[in-house]
Amino acid sequence: MDTFPRSKLPDVGTTIFTVMSRRARELGALNLGQGFPDYDIDPRLTELVGAAMTQGHNQYAPMEGLIALRERIAQKLLMSYGLTVDPESQVTVTLGATEAIYSAIQAVVGPGDEVIVFDPSYDSYDPAVRLAGARCIRIPLMPPGFRYDWDRVRATINDRTLLVLFNSPHNPACTAATTEDLNALADVIRGREILVLSDEVYEHVVYDNRKHASVLMQPELAEKSFTVFSFGKTLHATGVRVGYCIAPAVLTRELRKVHQFNTFSIAHPFQHAIAAYLAEKPDSWRGLPAFFQAKRDRLRNALGRSAFRLPPAQGTYFQLLDFSELFPPGDAGFADRLLTEAGVATIPLSPFYAKAPALSVVRLCIAKRDATLDEAALRINAFAERLGKAGA
Ligand SMILES: Cc1ncc(COP(=O)(O)O)c(C=O)c1O
């Protein structure tokens, strides 16, 4: 035996998010890398968490989630999409979207199965599939447009394909799928025993009056999908770690079999607090697109003066920065120089590909205080000038 214990994920290191956040801290840099807000959450939510603990909601919550919260989630889906879901049999509260993704995969994917994933793909997908004994077939979305090639998906599907893992709005490509994309997905899996796991954590972070196209709105897909959401994004509180999964009753039953032995149940006081918050402010999320669009536009305007280019951002917490005019291809090298020489942490996209193309973009997080965005833009603009002069 070469090593003991045998690693089940020998090639998995620390995520690029953790690495960049740690380096940003060490170097005292601005962190536009990892996707989390640096501004305060609504103080009312903080009060409600305190109240829930004071009221004694400090023991195990129900395994599937507090019914009061599941009812609020059902109400939110009705308000956002006109959808009726049964809170008892179709809504499960999870430990963030991450647990929903993991538990859904463990619930239905097994040895020998193939899961279609679109690269650049969120980094939790592939390890979860491998721990289930299956493998990801990774179909690249290529810059600059990162659009889906549905013919390629059709050609990739075979009898081993069990699941398609879909993400929209897409992190890190910053694109939003269209209704046509969802119809195409429904079309390529029609008549086959293939399920969908749709990661929609950025459902409310869409720009330019775009409407989020949820698989729940596509009747054929809704029938065969786990759809995952995150209160971390919706309440600007990524540390609260409460998410949820919507799925038909038959899939929800399987999901809960894993969920109950994975996390068992989710922080009880937080569930009470979020349910109370949604009761008080049932549509607070309606302001999110405008809130984040103002941040995106602020950063775009401030960076517009530099020789870096800014690809369109249709949604998510992020904006891509295209450095092809000023720096040779290689996003990791560029991110390193920007961090060490300009004091701004970003995220390269290559770690999100199985086989990364030569990339000339890095990801910037826009979910930051205006002052953070302004200072980051000053530093990035000054770096662009230095690069321009060095190249001139
Ligand atoms: C695309 C995507 N999926 C899932 C997650 C994880 O969500 P949560 O923090 O609710 O676990 C994130 C978080 O950044 C994400 O960007």
The ligand as a Tripos MOL2 file, in Angstrom:
@<TRIPOS>MOLECULE
LIG
   16    16     1     0     0
SMALL
NO_CHARGES

@<TRIPOS>ATOM
      1 C1        -22.8040   28.8480   -8.5360 C.3       1 LIG1
      2 C2        -22.8210   28.6300   -7.0660 C.ar      1 LIG1
      3 N1        -23.4170   27.5460   -6.5780 N.ar      1 LIG1
      4 C3        -23.4550   27.2840   -5.2560 C.ar      1 LIG1
      5 C4        -22.8840   28.1330   -4.3560 C.ar      1 LIG1
      6 C5        -22.9150   27.8030   -2.8910 C.3       1 LIG1
      7 O1        -23.9740   28.4240   -2.2550 O.3       1 LIG1
      8 P1        -24.0850   28.3800   -0.6480 P.3       1 LIG1
      9 O2        -23.1550   29.4340   -0.1320 O.co2     1 LIG1
     10 O3        -25.5180   28.6690   -0.3800 O.co2     1 LIG1
     11 O4        -23.6860   27.0160   -0.2350 O.co2     1 LIG1
     12 C6        -22.2520   29.2910   -4.8150 C.ar      1 LIG1
     13 C7        -21.5990   30.2030   -3.8560 C.2       1 LIG1
     14 O5        -20.8620   31.0660   -4.2010 O.2       1 LIG1
     15 C8        -22.2180   29.5420   -6.1940 C.ar      1 LIG1
     16 O6        -21.6130   30.6280   -6.6900 O.3       1 LIG1
@<TRIPOS>BOND
     1     1     2 1
     2     2     3 ar
     3     2    15 ar
     4     3     4 ar
     5     4     5 ar
     6     5     6 1
     7     5    12 ar
     8     6     7 1
     9     7     8 1
    10     8     9 2
    11     8    10 1
    12     8    11 1
    13    12    13 1
    14    12    15 ar
    15    13    14 2
    16    15    16 1
@<TRIPOS>SUBSTRUCTURE
     1 LIG1         1 GROUP 0 **** ****
